[in-house]
Amino acid sequence: MAAVTKDMTIGQAIAMDQNIIPVLLEIGMHCLGCPASQAETLEEAALVHGIDPDELIDRINAVIGE
């Protein structure tokens, strides 16, 4: 499966694999269905939530790789 990148939107990443939703919820992204979140990149979302974007991408890709 293709890897998620930090320039992907939240919506694109979820469309690739819904199993990443718990990872996003764990870091405080509770508005995954909000219209704004669908256009926000994973990097932007990570920074807003005080998370290192590269760490978030690593966690997401680990879940996708399972």
PDB file of N, CA, C and O in Angstrom:
ATOM      1  N   MET A   1       0.844  -1.183   0.000  1.00  0.00           N
ATOM      2  CA  MET A   1       0.000   0.000   0.000  1.00  0.00           C
ATOM      3  C   MET A   1       0.887   1.242   0.000  1.00  0.00           C
ATOM      4  O   MET A   1       1.984   1.233   0.558  1.00  0.00           O
ATOM      5  N   ALA A   2       0.407   2.296  -0.623  1.00  0.00           N
ATOM      6  CA  ALA A   2       1.153   3.553  -0.695  1.00  0.00           C
ATOM      7  C   ALA A   2       1.253   4.194   0.682  1.00  0.00           C
ATOM      8  O   ALA A   2       0.394   3.999   1.542  1.00  0.00           O
ATOM      9  N   ALA A   3       2.303   4.952   0.867  1.00  0.00           N
ATOM     10  CA  ALA A   3       2.525   5.620   2.142  1.00  0.00           C
ATOM     11  C   ALA A   3       1.814   6.966   2.167  1.00  0.00           C
ATOM     12  O   ALA A   3       1.638   7.618   1.138  1.00  0.00           O
ATOM     13  N   VAL A   4       1.412   7.362   3.360  1.00  0.00           N
ATOM     14  CA  VAL A   4       0.824   8.675   3.594  1.00  0.00           C
ATOM     15  C   VAL A   4       1.966   9.676   3.703  1.00  0.00           C
ATOM     16  O   VAL A   4       3.019   9.365   4.260  1.00  0.00           O
ATOM     17  N   THR A   5       1.760  10.879   3.172  1.00  0.00           N
ATOM     18  CA  THR A   5       2.748  11.949   3.273  1.00  0.00           C
ATOM     19  C   THR A   5       2.127  13.137   3.991  1.00  0.00           C
ATOM     20  O   THR A   5       0.905  13.273   4.048  1.00  0.00           O
ATOM     21  N   LYS A   6       2.981  13.995   4.538  1.00  0.00           N
ATOM     22  CA  LYS A   6       2.462  15.106   5.332  1.00  0.00           C
ATOM     23  C   LYS A   6       1.768  16.177   4.505  1.00  0.00           C
ATOM     24  O   LYS A   6       1.075  17.026   5.067  1.00  0.00           O
ATOM     25  N   ASP A   7       1.932  16.163   3.188  1.00  0.00           N
ATOM     26  CA  ASP A   7       1.232  17.143   2.360  1.00  0.00           C
ATOM     27  C   ASP A   7      -0.145  16.656   1.906  1.00  0.00           C
ATOM     28  O   ASP A   7      -0.865  17.381   1.220  1.00  0.00           O
ATOM     29  N   MET A   8      -0.512  15.428   2.289  1.00  0.00           N
ATOM     30  CA  MET A   8      -1.863  14.916   2.007  1.00  0.00           C
ATOM     31  C   MET A   8      -2.852  15.563   2.962  1.00  0.00           C
ATOM     32  O   MET A   8      -2.510  15.920   4.090  1.00  0.00           O
ATOM     33  N   THR A   9      -4.084  15.707   2.491  1.00  0.00           N
ATOM     34  CA  THR A   9      -5.117  16.199   3.398  1.00  0.00           C
ATOM     35  C   THR A   9      -5.561  15.057   4.317  1.00  0.00           C
ATOM     36  O   THR A   9      -5.327  13.880   4.044  1.00  0.00           O
ATOM     37  N   ILE A  10      -6.198  15.446   5.399  1.00  0.00           N
ATOM     38  CA  ILE A  10      -6.734  14.442   6.317  1.00  0.00           C
ATOM     39  C   ILE A  10      -7.718  13.546   5.565  1.00  0.00           C
ATOM     40  O   ILE A  10      -7.709  12.325   5.725  1.00  0.00           O
ATOM     41  N   GLY A  11      -8.554  14.160   4.754  1.00  0.00           N
ATOM     42  CA  GLY A  11      -9.533  13.397   3.982  1.00  0.00           C
ATOM     43  C   GLY A  11      -8.896  12.387   3.048  1.00  0.00           C
ATOM     44  O   GLY A  11      -9.374  11.259   2.930  1.00  0.00           O
ATOM     45  N   GLN A  12      -7.815  12.784   2.380  1.00  0.00           N
ATOM     46  CA  GLN A  12      -7.117  11.862   1.477  1.00  0.00           C
ATOM     47  C   GLN A  12      -6.532  10.685   2.253  1.00  0.00           C
ATOM     48  O   GLN A  12      -6.610   9.539   1.811  1.00  0.00           O
ATOM     49  N   ALA A  13      -5.951  10.975   3.402  1.00  0.00           N
ATOM     50  CA  ALA A  13      -5.325   9.919   4.199  1.00  0.00           C
ATOM     51  C   ALA A  13      -6.366   8.931   4.713  1.00  0.00           C
ATOM     52  O   ALA A  13      -6.157   7.719   4.670  1.00  0.00           O
ATOM     53  N   ILE A  14      -7.478   9.452   5.196  1.00  0.00           N
ATOM     54  CA  ILE A  14      -8.544   8.573   5.694  1.00  0.00           C
ATOM     55  C   ILE A  14      -9.122   7.739   4.548  1.00  0.00           C
ATOM     56  O   ILE A  14      -9.458   6.571   4.738  1.00  0.00           O
ATOM     57  N   ALA A  15      -9.236   8.332   3.374  1.00  0.00           N
ATOM     58  CA  ALA A  15      -9.749   7.588   2.219  1.00  0.00           C
ATOM     59  C   ALA A  15      -8.828   6.428   1.855  1.00  0.00           C
ATOM     60  O   ALA A  15      -9.289   5.404   1.351  1.00  0.00           O
ATOM     61  N   MET A  16      -7.530   6.583   2.107  1.00  0.00           N
ATOM     62  CA  MET A  16      -6.574   5.505   1.830  1.00  0.00           C
ATOM     63  C   MET A  16      -6.765   4.336   2.781  1.00  0.00           C
ATOM     64  O   MET A  16      -6.721   3.173   2.380  1.00  0.00           O
ATOM     65  N   ASP A  17      -6.981   4.671   4.069  1.00  0.00           N
ATOM     66  CA  ASP A  17      -7.089   3.609   5.073  1.00  0.00           C
ATOM     67  C   ASP A  17      -7.766   4.165   6.324  1.00  0.00           C
ATOM     68  O   ASP A  17      -7.180   4.973   7.045  1.00  0.00           O
ATOM     69  N   GLN A  18      -8.986   3.735   6.577  1.00  0.00           N
ATOM     70  CA  GLN A  18      -9.726   4.237   7.735  1.00  0.00           C
ATOM     71  C   GLN A  18      -9.150   3.754   9.065  1.00  0.00           C
ATOM     72  O   GLN A  18      -9.545   4.247  10.121  1.00  0.00           O
ATOM     73  N   ASN A  19      -8.234   2.808   9.028  1.00  0.00           N
ATOM     74  CA  ASN A  19      -7.608   2.330  10.261  1.00  0.00           C
ATOM     75  C   ASN A  19      -6.717   3.381  10.911  1.00  0.00           C
ATOM     76  O   ASN A  19      -6.265   3.188  12.039  1.00  0.00           O
ATOM     77  N   ILE A  20      -6.454   4.494  10.216  1.00  0.00           N
ATOM     78  CA  ILE A  20      -5.630   5.553  10.811  1.00  0.00           C
ATOM     79  C   ILE A  20      -6.445   6.474  11.716  1.00  0.00           C
ATOM     80  O   ILE A  20      -5.874   7.283  12.449  1.00  0.00           O
ATOM     81  N   ILE A  21      -7.767   6.361  11.673  1.00  0.00           N
ATOM     82  CA  ILE A  21      -8.613   7.247  12.469  1.00  0.00           C
ATOM     83  C   ILE A  21      -8.253   7.207  13.955  1.00  0.00           C
ATOM     84  O   ILE A  21      -8.161   8.275  14.559  1.00  0.00           O
ATOM     85  N   PRO A  22      -8.043   6.050  14.584  1.00  0.00           N
ATOM     86  CA  PRO A  22      -7.667   6.053  16.001  1.00  0.00           C
ATOM     87  C   PRO A  22      -6.377   6.828  16.286  1.00  0.00           C
ATOM     88  O   PRO A  22      -6.261   7.456  17.338  1.00  0.00           O
ATOM     89  N   VAL A  23      -5.418   6.794  15.376  1.00  0.00           N
ATOM     90  CA  VAL A  23      -4.169   7.547  15.561  1.00  0.00           C
ATOM     91  C   VAL A  23      -4.484   9.036  15.605  1.00  0.00           C
ATOM     92  O   VAL A  23      -3.962   9.762  16.451  1.00  0.00           O
ATOM     93  N   LEU A  24      -5.329   9.484  14.702  1.00  0.00           N
ATOM     94  CA  LEU A  24      -5.695  10.895  14.658  1.00  0.00           C
ATOM     95  C   LEU A  24      -6.476  11.302  15.905  1.00  0.00           C
ATOM     96  O   LEU A  24      -6.260  12.384  16.451  1.00  0.00           O
ATOM     97  N   LEU A  25      -7.374  10.445  16.348  1.00  0.00           N
ATOM     98  CA  LEU A  25      -8.142  10.742  17.558  1.00  0.00           C
ATOM     99  C   LEU A  25      -7.244  10.802  18.792  1.00  0.00           C
ATOM    100  O   LEU A  25      -7.455  11.637  19.672  1.00  0.00           O
ATOM    101  N   GLU A  26      -6.252   9.928  18.863  1.00  0.00           N
ATOM    102  CA  GLU A  26      -5.332   9.896  20.007  1.00  0.00           C
ATOM    103  C   GLU A  26      -4.583  11.206  20.193  1.00  0.00           C
ATOM    104  O   GLU A  26      -4.268  11.582  21.322  1.00  0.00           O
ATOM    105  N   ILE A  27      -4.295  11.903  19.106  1.00  0.00           N
ATOM    106  CA  ILE A  27      -3.544  13.156  19.243  1.00  0.00           C
ATOM    107  C   ILE A  27      -4.461  14.375  19.325  1.00  0.00           C
ATOM    108  O   ILE A  27      -3.987  15.511  19.303  1.00  0.00           O
ATOM    109  N   GLY A  28      -5.766  14.143  19.420  1.00  0.00           N
ATOM    110  CA  GLY A  28      -6.695  15.241  19.637  1.00  0.00           C
ATOM    111  C   GLY A  28      -7.441  15.733  18.415  1.00  0.00           C
ATOM    112  O   GLY A  28      -8.119  16.759  18.483  1.00  0.00           O
ATOM    113  N   MET A  29      -7.336  15.033  17.305  1.00  0.00           N
ATOM    114  CA  MET A  29      -8.071  15.434  16.100  1.00  0.00           C
ATOM    115  C   MET A  29      -9.464  14.818  16.160  1.00  0.00           C
ATOM    116  O   MET A  29      -9.722  13.765  15.577  1.00  0.00           O
ATOM    117  N   HIS A  30     -10.360  15.502  16.882  1.00  0.00           N
ATOM    118  CA  HIS A  30     -11.691  14.951  17.109  1.00  0.00           C
ATOM    119  C   HIS A  30     -12.718  15.415  16.090  1.00  0.00           C
ATOM    120  O   HIS A  30     -13.860  14.956  16.115  1.00  0.00           O
ATOM    121  N   CYS A  31     -12.338  16.307  15.203  1.00  0.00           N
ATOM    122  CA  CYS A  31     -13.289  16.849  14.228  1.00  0.00           C
ATOM    123  C   CYS A  31     -12.956  16.335  12.830  1.00  0.00           C
ATOM    124  O   CYS A  31     -12.857  17.113  11.882  1.00  0.00           O
ATOM    125  N   LEU A  32     -12.788  15.045  12.712  1.00  0.00           N
ATOM    126  CA  LEU A  32     -12.367  14.450  11.438  1.00  0.00           C
ATOM    127  C   LEU A  32     -13.416  14.589  10.342  1.00  0.00           C
ATOM    128  O   LEU A  32     -13.081  14.546   9.158  1.00  0.00           O
ATOM    129  N   GLY A  33     -14.661  14.754  10.716  1.00  0.00           N
ATOM    130  CA  GLY A  33     -15.711  14.903   9.721  1.00  0.00           C
ATOM    131  C   GLY A  33     -16.012  16.347   9.360  1.00  0.00           C
ATOM    132  O   GLY A  33     -16.809  16.606   8.458  1.00  0.00           O
ATOM    133  N   CYS A  34     -15.383  17.295  10.055  1.00  0.00           N
ATOM    134  CA  CYS A  34     -15.619  18.715   9.773  1.00  0.00           C
ATOM    135  C   CYS A  34     -15.127  19.058   8.373  1.00  0.00           C
ATOM    136  O   CYS A  34     -14.094  18.555   7.933  1.00  0.00           O
ATOM    137  N   PRO A  35     -15.860  19.909   7.679  1.00  0.00           N
ATOM    138  CA  PRO A  35     -15.423  20.292   6.325  1.00  0.00           C
ATOM    139  C   PRO A  35     -14.002  20.855   6.285  1.00  0.00           C
ATOM    140  O   PRO A  35     -13.251  20.562   5.355  1.00  0.00           O
ATOM    141  N   ALA A  36     -13.627  21.647   7.270  1.00  0.00           N
ATOM    142  CA  ALA A  36     -12.283  22.241   7.274  1.00  0.00           C
ATOM    143  C   ALA A  36     -11.203  21.171   7.379  1.00  0.00           C
ATOM    144  O   ALA A  36     -10.141  21.300   6.770  1.00  0.00           O
ATOM    145  N   SER A  37     -11.466  20.125   8.141  1.00  0.00           N
ATOM    146  CA  SER A  37     -10.443  19.093   8.321  1.00  0.00           C
ATOM    147  C   SER A  37     -10.195  18.316   7.036  1.00  0.00           C
ATOM    148  O   SER A  37      -9.121  17.745   6.849  1.00  0.00           O
ATOM    149  N   GLN A  38     -11.170  18.292   6.164  1.00  0.00           N
ATOM    150  CA  GLN A  38     -11.005  17.563   4.913  1.00  0.00           C
ATOM    151  C   GLN A  38     -10.036  18.263   3.964  1.00  0.00           C
ATOM    152  O   GLN A  38      -9.475  17.636   3.065  1.00  0.00           O
ATOM    153  N   ALA A  39      -9.840  19.574   4.169  1.00  0.00           N
ATOM    154  CA  ALA A  39      -8.932  20.337   3.315  1.00  0.00           C
ATOM    155  C   ALA A  39      -7.594  20.611   3.994  1.00  0.00           C
ATOM    156  O   ALA A  39      -6.657  21.090   3.354  1.00  0.00           O
ATOM    157  N   GLU A  40      -7.502  20.308   5.291  1.00  0.00           N
ATOM    158  CA  GLU A  40      -6.278  20.561   6.054  1.00  0.00           C
ATOM    159  C   GLU A  40      -5.271  19.436   5.811  1.00  0.00           C
ATOM    160  O   GLU A  40      -5.638  18.261   5.797  1.00  0.00           O
ATOM    161  N   THR A  41      -4.004  19.799   5.622  1.00  0.00           N
ATOM    162  CA  THR A  41      -2.994  18.756   5.441  1.00  0.00           C
ATOM    163  C   THR A  41      -2.665  18.124   6.784  1.00  0.00           C
ATOM    164  O   THR A  41      -2.923  18.700   7.840  1.00  0.00           O
ATOM    165  N   LEU A  42      -2.094  16.938   6.723  1.00  0.00           N
ATOM    166  CA  LEU A  42      -1.667  16.268   7.952  1.00  0.00           C
ATOM    167  C   LEU A  42      -0.607  17.094   8.668  1.00  0.00           C
ATOM    168  O   LEU A  42      -0.580  17.137   9.898  1.00  0.00           O
ATOM    169  N   GLU A  43       0.263  17.746   7.911  1.00  0.00           N
ATOM    170  CA  GLU A  43       1.287  18.590   8.528  1.00  0.00           C
ATOM    171  C   GLU A  43       0.647  19.757   9.267  1.00  0.00           C
ATOM    172  O   GLU A  43       1.021  20.042  10.405  1.00  0.00           O
ATOM    173  N   GLU A  44      -0.304  20.433   8.647  1.00  0.00           N
ATOM    174  CA  GLU A  44      -0.987  21.556   9.292  1.00  0.00           C
ATOM    175  C   GLU A  44      -1.707  21.094  10.553  1.00  0.00           C
ATOM    176  O   GLU A  44      -1.632  21.752  11.591  1.00  0.00           O
ATOM    177  N   ALA A  45      -2.395  19.975  10.465  1.00  0.00           N
ATOM    178  CA  ALA A  45      -3.129  19.450  11.611  1.00  0.00           C
ATOM    179  C   ALA A  45      -2.185  19.076  12.751  1.00  0.00           C
ATOM    180  O   ALA A  45      -2.475  19.346  13.917  1.00  0.00           O
ATOM    181  N   ALA A  46      -1.067  18.459  12.417  1.00  0.00           N
ATOM    182  CA  ALA A  46      -0.095  18.084  13.447  1.00  0.00           C
ATOM    183  C   ALA A  46       0.421  19.324  14.165  1.00  0.00           C
ATOM    184  O   ALA A  46       0.491  19.348  15.394  1.00  0.00           O
ATOM    185  N   LEU A  47       0.780  20.342  13.411  1.00  0.00           N
ATOM    186  CA  LEU A  47       1.315  21.562  14.014  1.00  0.00           C
ATOM    187  C   LEU A  47       0.282  22.243  14.902  1.00  0.00           C
ATOM    188  O   LEU A  47       0.629  22.742  15.972  1.00  0.00           O
ATOM    189  N   VAL A  48      -0.973  22.273  14.483  1.00  0.00           N
ATOM    190  CA  VAL A  48      -2.042  22.870  15.286  1.00  0.00           C
ATOM    191  C   VAL A  48      -2.196  22.127  16.611  1.00  0.00           C
ATOM    192  O   VAL A  48      -2.519  22.732  17.633  1.00  0.00           O
ATOM    193  N   HIS A  49      -1.965  20.816  16.591  1.00  0.00           N
ATOM    194  CA  HIS A  49      -2.134  19.995  17.791  1.00  0.00           C
ATOM    195  C   HIS A  49      -0.829  19.770  18.549  1.00  0.00           C
ATOM    196  O   HIS A  49      -0.781  18.957  19.472  1.00  0.00           O
ATOM    197  N   GLY A  50       0.234  20.489  18.166  1.00  0.00           N
ATOM    198  CA  GLY A  50       1.497  20.406  18.899  1.00  0.00           C
ATOM    199  C   GLY A  50       2.249  19.102  18.711  1.00  0.00           C
ATOM    200  O   GLY A  50       3.012  18.690  19.585  1.00  0.00           O
ATOM    201  N   ILE A  51       2.042  18.456  17.583  1.00  0.00           N
ATOM    202  CA  ILE A  51       2.687  17.176  17.288  1.00  0.00           C
ATOM    203  C   ILE A  51       3.691  17.383  16.159  1.00  0.00           C
ATOM    204  O   ILE A  51       3.422  18.131  15.220  1.00  0.00           O
ATOM    205  N   ASP A  52       4.837  16.730  16.245  1.00  0.00           N
ATOM    206  CA  ASP A  52       5.810  16.781  15.158  1.00  0.00           C
ATOM    207  C   ASP A  52       5.199  16.091  13.935  1.00  0.00           C
ATOM    208  O   ASP A  52       4.810  14.926  14.020  1.00  0.00           O
ATOM    209  N   PRO A  53       5.109  16.792  12.801  1.00  0.00           N
ATOM    210  CA  PRO A  53       4.484  16.196  11.614  1.00  0.00           C
ATOM    211  C   PRO A  53       5.135  14.885  11.167  1.00  0.00           C
ATOM    212  O   PRO A  53       4.439  13.958  10.754  1.00  0.00           O
ATOM    213  N   ASP A  54       6.454  14.805  11.247  1.00  0.00           N
ATOM    214  CA  ASP A  54       7.133  13.573  10.830  1.00  0.00           C
ATOM    215  C   ASP A  54       6.789  12.410  11.748  1.00  0.00           C
ATOM    216  O   ASP A  54       6.656  11.273  11.295  1.00  0.00           O
ATOM    217  N   GLU A  55       6.644  12.695  13.042  1.00  0.00           N
ATOM    218  CA  GLU A  55       6.257  11.647  13.996  1.00  0.00           C
ATOM    219  C   GLU A  55       4.846  11.145  13.679  1.00  0.00           C
ATOM    220  O   GLU A  55       4.588   9.942  13.703  1.00  0.00           O
ATOM    221  N   LEU A  56       3.945  12.069  13.385  1.00  0.00           N
ATOM    222  CA  LEU A  56       2.578  11.679  13.037  1.00  0.00           C
ATOM    223  C   LEU A  56       2.562  10.802  11.788  1.00  0.00           C
ATOM    224  O   LEU A  56       1.889   9.772  11.755  1.00  0.00           O
ATOM    225  N   ILE A  57       3.297  11.209  10.773  1.00  0.00           N
ATOM    226  CA  ILE A  57       3.341  10.436   9.528  1.00  0.00           C
ATOM    227  C   ILE A  57       3.918   9.045   9.777  1.00  0.00           C
ATOM    228  O   ILE A  57       3.425   8.061   9.225  1.00  0.00           O
ATOM    229  N   ASP A  58       4.955   8.959  10.602  1.00  0.00           N
ATOM    230  CA  ASP A  58       5.530   7.653  10.939  1.00  0.00           C
ATOM    231  C   ASP A  58       4.499   6.765  11.623  1.00  0.00           C
ATOM    232  O   ASP A  58       4.396   5.578  11.314  1.00  0.00           O
ATOM    233  N   ARG A  59       3.732   7.339  12.558  1.00  0.00           N
ATOM    234  CA  ARG A  59       2.714   6.563  13.278  1.00  0.00           C
ATOM    235  C   ARG A  59       1.615   6.087  12.325  1.00  0.00           C
ATOM    236  O   ARG A  59       1.174   4.939  12.388  1.00  0.00           O
ATOM    237  N   ILE A  60       1.187   6.984  11.450  1.00  0.00           N
ATOM    238  CA  ILE A  60       0.136   6.620  10.491  1.00  0.00           C
ATOM    239  C   ILE A  60       0.621   5.521   9.556  1.00  0.00           C
ATOM    240  O   ILE A  60      -0.090   4.543   9.324  1.00  0.00           O
ATOM    241  N   ASN A  61       1.812   5.674   9.024  1.00  0.00           N
ATOM    242  CA  ASN A  61       2.327   4.671   8.088  1.00  0.00           C
ATOM    243  C   ASN A  61       2.589   3.336   8.768  1.00  0.00           C
ATOM    244  O   ASN A  61       2.507   2.290   8.123  1.00  0.00           O
ATOM    245  N   ALA A  62       2.900   3.353  10.054  1.00  0.00           N
ATOM    246  CA  ALA A  62       3.061   2.094  10.791  1.00  0.00           C
ATOM    247  C   ALA A  62       1.729   1.348  10.851  1.00  0.00           C
ATOM    248  O   ALA A  62       1.693   0.126  10.713  1.00  0.00           O
ATOM    249  N   VAL A  63       0.639   2.082  11.055  1.00  0.00           N
ATOM    250  CA  VAL A  63      -0.688   1.462  11.099  1.00  0.00           C
ATOM    251  C   VAL A  63      -1.060   0.917   9.720  1.00  0.00           C
ATOM    252  O   VAL A  63      -1.584  -0.191   9.606  1.00  0.00           O
ATOM    253  N   ILE A  64      -0.791   1.691   8.688  1.00  0.00           N
ATOM    254  CA  ILE A  64      -1.111   1.250   7.329  1.00  0.00           C
ATOM    255  C   ILE A  64      -0.308   0.003   6.965  1.00  0.00           C
ATOM    256  O   ILE A  64      -0.795  -0.865   6.240  1.00  0.00           O
ATOM    257  N   GLY A  65       0.908  -0.082   7.466  1.00  0.00           N
ATOM    258  CA  GLY A  65       1.772  -1.213   7.148  1.00  0.00           C
ATOM    259  C   GLY A  65       1.432  -2.493   7.880  1.00  0.00           C
ATOM    260  O   GLY A  65       1.969  -3.551   7.555  1.00  0.00           O
ATOM    261  N   GLU A  66       0.545  -2.416   8.871  1.00  0.00           N
ATOM    262  CA  GLU A  66       0.200  -3.608   9.662  1.00  0.00           C
ATOM    263  C   GLU A  66      -0.629  -4.587   8.866  1.00  0.00           C
ATOM    264  O   GLU A  66      -1.004  -5.640   9.381  1.00  0.00           O
TER     265      GLU A  66
END
